[in-house]
Amino acid sequence: MVTKAELEAEVADLRRQLAEQTEAREKASAPSPHDTMADKIAENIDGWSSQLEEALTELEDLPHKRPILFALGIFTLGYLLGRSR
């Protein structure tokens, strides 16, 4: 039969192992400030590039989808540029 002292020693050993594992996970999952900043910049650049691609695609499709709106926009832009001189 197992004694109380042996059980307490085993529980203490298990607690120590659990604390070591928790500490190792925290160290592995905690990103450095430089990695975090670089990741944020990369995500922002990816977001901006995808938004720019969407805007350019919509601008390319505008003359075909809404020709009157496109013509009015070009006319207005030309008028404003002509008046600025």
Summary of the structure (lengths in Angstrom):
residues: 85
radius of gyration: 32.0
end to end distance: 101.0
largest distance: 101.0
contacts: 152
relative contact order: 0.04
helix: 89%
strand: 0%
